[in-house]
Amino acid sequence: MESNEKYNPVPGNLEKLEQSVMATEEGRRAYAEAQEEFAIIDAMFEAVEKSGLSQEELARRMGTTQSSVSRMLRGRRSPSWKTATRLFRATGCSVKRIVLEKTAEQ
């Protein structure tokens, strides 16, 4: 990078970036996989919000610590499928229903 160029980690034209990603089979597959993951993460946030549980109570029901739940809900920790399942069960949500609903919205 030349000294007069400013570093910009985010492309200026996100639409153009999306078009270039979607132009290849690999890009389309990765995009679809990411959308499914984001849908499940959205469902996790909705489940926590609807449950009205505190982080402490959610952690107790999940068998983990409040700080671990906090990191997960702040996006500092990407949850595994096992963790997501424990969260859904702790909030009283049906994992099967959540997955079917969220993947159907795709």
C-alpha positions in Angstrom: 0.0 0.0 0.0 1.4 3.4 -0.9 1.8 5.9 1.8 -0.9 8.2 0.4 -3.5 5.4 0.3 -5.8 5.2 3.3 -6.4 1.7 4.7 -10.1 0.7 4.5 -10.9 -2.8 5.7 -14.6 -2.5 4.5 -15.2 -2.2 0.8 -16.9 1.0 -0.3 -19.5 -0.7 -2.4 -21.1 -3.6 -0.6 -23.6 -4.3 -3.4 -20.6 -4.8 -5.8 -19.0 -7.1 -3.3 -22.2 -9.2 -2.9 -22.4 -9.4 -6.7 -18.9 -10.7 -7.0 -19.5 -13.2 -4.2 -22.7 -14.5 -5.8 -21.0 -14.8 -9.2 -19.4 -18.1 -8.2 -20.9 -21.4 -7.1 -18.5 -21.4 -4.1 -19.6 -17.9 -3.1 -23.3 -18.7 -3.4 -22.8 -21.8 -1.3 -20.9 -19.9 1.4 -23.5 -17.1 1.4 -26.4 -19.6 1.8 -24.6 -21.3 4.7 -24.0 -18.0 6.4 -27.7 -17.0 6.0 -28.7 -20.2 7.8 -26.3 -19.6 10.6 -27.5 -16.0 11.0 -31.1 -17.2 11.1 -30.3 -19.6 14.0 -28.5 -16.9 15.9 -31.4 -14.5 15.4 -33.7 -17.2 16.7 -31.5 -17.5 19.8 -31.8 -13.8 20.5 -35.5 -13.9 20.1 -35.8 -16.9 22.4 -33.9 -15.2 25.1 -35.9 -12.0 24.8 -39.2 -13.8 24.8 -38.3 -15.9 27.8 -37.6 -12.9 30.0 -34.9 -14.8 31.7 -31.9 -13.0 33.3 -28.5 -14.0 32.0 -27.8 -15.6 35.4 -31.0 -17.7 35.3 -30.4 -18.6 31.6 -26.8 -19.7 32.5 -28.1 -21.8 35.4 -30.6 -23.6 33.2 -27.9 -24.1 30.5 -25.4 -25.4 33.0 -22.9 -22.7 32.3 -21.7 -19.3 33.7 -23.3 -15.9 33.4 -20.1 -14.6 31.8 -20.2 -17.2 29.1 -23.8 -16.3 28.3 -22.9 -12.7 28.3 -20.0 -13.2 25.8 -22.3 -15.3 23.6 -25.1 -12.7 23.6 -22.6 -9.9 22.8 -21.3 -11.8 19.9 -17.9 -12.4 21.5 -18.3 -16.1 21.3 -19.8 -18.0 18.4 -22.1 -20.7 19.8 -21.8 -24.3 18.8 -24.9 -26.2 17.8 -24.8 -27.9 21.2 -24.8 -24.5 23.0 -27.6 -23.3 20.7 -29.7 -26.3 21.6 -29.1 -25.9 25.3 -30.1 -22.2 25.0 -33.4 -23.1 23.2 -34.2 -25.8 25.7 -33.4 -23.4 28.6 -35.8 -20.8 27.2 -38.6 -23.4 26.7 -38.4 -23.3 22.9 -38.7 -26.3 20.6 -35.4 -26.7 18.7 -37.2 -28.5 15.9 -39.8 -25.7 15.5 -37.2 -23.0 15.6 -35.0 -24.6 13.0 -37.9 -25.3 10.7 -39.3 -21.8 11.0 -36.0 -20.0 10.5 -34.8 -22.1 7.6 -38.2 -21.8 5.9 -37.8 -18.0 6.0 -34.7 -18.3 3.8 
